[in-house]
Amino acid sequence: MKIVKFQLSLFGINTYIVFDPATNEAAIIDPGMINTEEQTAIRNFITQNNLHLKYIINTHLHIDHVAGNKWAQDTYHVPTMAHIDDFKLGRMLGAQAQAFGLPLAMEWKESEHPLHDGEVINIGRGRLKVLHVPGHSRGSVALYDEEDGFLISGDALFAGSIGRTDLPGGSMPQLLESIRTKLFTLPEDVMVYPGHGAPTTIGREKLTNPFFRD
């Protein structure tokens, strides 16, 4: 599959579109659009590439990763997917906005498809494997494309860092264990596309990430 990044304004969230060029089936990962300009950029890319949007997938349900969910749902009328352990966070979007001082009126529409560890999401001929990686939030997931060698890590693993664990549902020991057992066991040349910042690789993070130095 192909992957395209859109860096958006709310906390510099990385929203991704993944698509199978053979069938043009696609998914939006972590829609963070909060204004017309950002919505138009997503819509134009989908239209100009003749993509057929199949899913909206959230790696977790913190506000920056779901701010554009309602717009995407209303525009494309496709199922949303998130891990069930984060549904409570989704129901608290208004409180999340208030906690960060954001003047956003957030409306949560329950995800139609609860994700589970090990589940495979088919997008055309492409496959994304769901890896449950709790620690940043209880329901955080990463999405692994084994054939094309990339991982969308959400806010679990970043280039040179890891996700914060001081928000509700966070746990530093749990996050470190999730990364060690679910992500660092992947091939070292797997490209990692995080929820914020630049891409990296599994090998680079195993070697240099300061949170895993003995």
Backbone hydrogen bonds, N-H to C=O, Kabsch-Sander energy under -0.5 kcal/mol:
donor,donor_aa,acceptor,acceptor_aa,energy
2,K,19,F,-2.9
4,V,17,I,-2.2
6,F,15,T,-3.0
8,L,6,F,-0.7
8,L,13,I,-3.0
11,F,9,S,-1.1
12,G,9,S,-0.5
13,I,10,L,-1.2
14,N,195,G,-3.0
15,T,6,F,-3.0
15,T,13,I,-0.7
16,Y,29,I,-2.1
17,I,4,V,-2.3
18,V,27,A,-2.1
19,F,2,K,-2.1
20,D,25,E,-2.4
23,T,20,D,-0.9
24,N,20,D,-3.2
26,A,52,H,-2.1
27,A,18,V,-2.2
28,I,55,Y,-2.0
29,I,16,Y,-3.5
29,I,27,A,-0.5
30,D,28,I,-0.6
30,D,57,I,-3.0
32,G,30,D,-0.5
39,Q,35,N,-2.3
40,T,36,T,-2.7
41,A,37,E,-1.8
42,I,38,E,-1.8
43,R,39,Q,-2.7
44,N,40,T,-3.1
45,F,41,A,-1.8
46,I,42,I,-2.2
47,T,43,R,-2.6
48,Q,44,N,-3.2
49,N,45,F,-1.5
50,N,47,T,-1.6
51,L,46,I,-2.6
52,H,24,N,-3.3
53,L,51,L,-0.7
54,K,26,A,-3.3
55,Y,26,A,-1.0
56,I,79,P,-2.1
57,I,28,I,-3.0
58,N,81,M,-3.0
65,H,62,H,-1.6
66,V,62,H,-0.7
66,V,63,I,-0.9
67,A,63,I,-1.1
68,G,31,P,-2.6
69,N,66,V,-2.0
72,A,68,G,-2.5
73,Q,69,N,-3.0
74,D,70,K,-2.9
75,T,71,W,-2.1
76,Y,72,A,-2.6
77,H,73,Q,-2.2
81,M,56,I,-2.4
82,A,113,H,-1.3
84,I,115,L,-0.9
86,D,83,H,-2.0
87,F,84,I,-1.6
90,G,86,D,-1.8
91,R,87,F,-1.8
92,M,89,L,-1.3
93,L,90,G,-1.2
96,Q,92,M,-2.5
97,A,93,L,-2.7
98,Q,94,G,-2.1
99,A,95,A,-2.5
100,F,96,Q,-1.7
101,G,98,Q,-1.2
102,L,97,A,-3.0
104,L,102,L,-1.9
106,M,104,L,-1.0
110,E,108,W,-0.6
113,H,80,T,-2.1
115,L,82,A,-2.3
118,G,130,V,-3.2
119,E,116,H,-2.1
121,I,128,L,-3.2
122,N,120,V,-0.6
123,I,121,I,-0.5
123,I,126,G,-2.5
126,G,123,I,-2.4
128,L,121,I,-2.5
129,K,127,R,-0.5
129,K,144,Y,-3.0
130,V,119,E,-3.2
131,L,142,A,-2.8
132,H,130,V,-0.5
133,V,131,L,-0.6
133,V,140,S,-2.4
135,G,137,S,-1.6
136,H,133,V,-0.6
140,S,137,S,-1.1
141,V,59,T,-2.3
142,A,131,L,-2.5
143,L,152,I,-2.4
144,Y,129,K,-2.6
144,Y,142,A,-0.5
145,D,143,L,-0.5
145,D,150,F,-3.1
146,E,144,Y,-0.8
149,G,145,D,-1.1
150,F,145,D,-1.7
151,L,191,M,-2.9
152,I,143,L,-2.8
153,S,151,L,-0.7
153,S,193,Y,-1.5
154,G,193,Y,-0.6
156,A,153,S,-2.1
157,L,153,S,-0.5
158,F,161,S,-2.2
160,G,158,F,-0.8
161,S,158,F,-1.1
163,G,156,A,-1.8
170,G,167,L,-2.4
171,S,135,G,-2.9
175,L,171,S,-2.5
176,L,172,M,-2.6
177,E,173,P,-2.0
178,S,174,Q,-2.4
179,I,175,L,-2.5
180,R,176,L,-2.4
181,T,177,E,-2.5
182,K,178,S,-2.6
183,L,178,S,-0.8
183,L,179,I,-1.2
184,F,179,I,-3.2
186,L,183,L,-2.0
190,V,187,P,-1.6
191,M,149,G,-2.5
192,V,200,T,-3.1
193,Y,151,L,-3.5
193,Y,191,M,-0.5
195,G,154,G,-3.3
197,G,12,G,-0.5
200,T,192,V,-2.0
202,I,190,V,-1.9
203,G,188,E,-2.7
205,E,201,T,-2.0
206,K,202,I,-2.4
207,L,203,G,-1.6
208,T,204,R,-2.7
209,N,205,E,-1.8
212,F,209,N,-2.0
213,R,210,P,-0.9
